[in-house]
Amino acid sequence: MKRPDAPPLMVVVDDGAHVDAHMAQSVFFWFPRLEPGGLLVVEDIQPIGEANKFRTQFLPQILSDLHYCGDPKLPDEPCFPTIQPLLASVHCEMHICVFGRNDMPAQPELSLDLSTMPNGALDLKTCKSFQ
């Protein structure tokens, strides 16, 4: 995926389809590949039928993961265990969200299996934090 002489991948802008599943898949594919401190920008998350589940189902789960503390006394676990350890910040305003990477190393060679949106990513009820 990366040429030996390529600069680190620091910013990715998802300006693709305005479809919730496509936007969520973009997060699962690109976010782990960003270098520490990198940013993933997902735009066009406006309230239209095709994008609604990104805002109403996916974002609450990723925000829960941002605040996940791993307390064994609590009955929850990360909604997205491949994304949660990499999250530093999530900023959303109007029709755009910016996901910030922490200082964990990038995973440019992450397998496609681990880069695929999991079943339930667009359904809050599948995350234990929301049950």
C-alpha atoms as one frame of an Amber mdcrd trajectory, in Angstrom:
protein
   0.000   0.000   0.000   2.878   2.345   0.667   5.842   3.159  -1.531   9.119
   3.082   0.382   9.709   6.752  -0.458   6.138   7.919   0.286   5.580  10.430
   3.099   3.545   9.315   6.114  -0.215   9.309   5.612  -1.365  12.157   7.860
  -4.699  13.321   6.403  -7.455  11.487   4.537 -10.600  13.239   3.335 -13.572
  11.020   2.560 -15.462  12.886  -0.140 -17.211   9.822  -1.492 -20.774   8.634
  -1.599 -23.217  10.145   0.866 -24.161   6.659   2.024 -23.848   5.717   5.700
 -22.276   2.289   5.066 -19.673   3.786   2.707 -18.724   6.494   5.199 -18.418
   4.003   8.065 -16.368   1.640   5.890 -14.026   4.524   5.113 -13.374   4.970
   8.849 -12.563   1.280   9.302 -10.249   1.210   6.294  -8.365   4.507   6.575
  -8.232   5.307  10.290  -5.820   2.507  11.299  -3.535   3.430   8.383  -3.072
   7.044   9.473   0.172   7.976  11.163   0.070   9.061  14.817  -1.565  12.473
  15.068  -3.250  12.019  11.681  -6.762  13.122  10.789  -9.614  11.459   8.938
 -12.243  13.870   7.634 -15.667  12.487   6.703 -17.918  15.039   5.069 -21.497
  15.158   3.850 -23.031  13.542   6.912 -26.122  15.707   6.500 -29.528  14.471
   7.601 -30.618  12.621   4.477 -31.977   9.094   4.373 -28.828   7.636   2.808
 -26.535   9.056   5.522 -28.731   8.971   8.637 -27.359   5.790  10.195 -23.837
   7.214  10.152 -25.044  10.030  12.421 -27.614   8.161  14.503 -26.069   4.671
  14.832 -22.331   4.789  14.007 -21.275   8.076  15.644 -22.783   7.290  19.073
 -20.829   4.023  19.105 -17.530   5.630  18.164 -18.093   8.390  20.734 -18.729
   5.713  23.341 -15.425   4.121  22.330 -13.659   7.475  22.665 -14.726   7.542
  26.334 -14.306   3.817  27.007 -12.188   3.339  30.121 -11.954  -0.452  30.300
 -13.265  -0.672  33.860 -13.879  -4.403  34.517 -16.672  -3.454  36.944 -18.715
  -2.045  34.071 -20.680  -4.389  31.779 -19.487  -2.800  28.550 -16.736  -3.269
  26.023 -15.614  -1.216  23.036 -18.104  -1.132  20.190 -15.263  -1.124  17.647
 -12.188  -2.847  19.125 -10.042  -2.201  16.027 -10.745   1.558  16.128 -11.109
   2.301  19.855  -7.409   1.919  20.805  -6.441   4.439  18.095  -8.925   7.231
  18.903  -7.684  10.533  20.281 -10.585  12.777  19.321 -13.805  13.151  17.372
 -15.036  16.584  16.310 -18.326  16.981  14.438 -19.921  20.173  13.272 -22.650
  20.756  10.731 -22.022  18.169   7.984 -18.467  17.094   8.785 -16.653  14.916
  11.323 -12.919  14.862  11.973 -11.454  11.780  13.662  -8.064  12.261  15.308
  -5.443   9.533  15.783  -3.523   9.058  18.987   0.171   8.192  19.171  -0.120
   4.455  18.483   1.769   3.350  15.352  -0.013   3.243  12.013  -1.038  -0.138
  10.634  -0.476   0.322   6.880  -0.460  -3.407   6.194  -3.633  -4.201   8.152
  -5.532  -7.058   6.506  -8.748  -6.395   4.631 -10.585  -8.607   7.125  -9.597
  -6.270   9.963 -10.286  -3.201   7.795 -13.883  -4.112   7.006 -16.846  -2.544
   8.745 -18.173  -5.124  11.225 -21.760  -6.309  11.231 -23.752  -4.025  13.463
 -21.632  -0.920  12.905 -24.814   0.856  11.841 -26.970  -0.588  14.652 -26.552
   0.694  18.222 -28.229  -2.378  19.673 -25.262  -4.582  18.735 -22.871  -2.712
  21.082 -22.953  -3.783  24.733 -22.565  -0.171  25.832 -26.031   0.531  24.422
 -27.840  -2.580  25.664
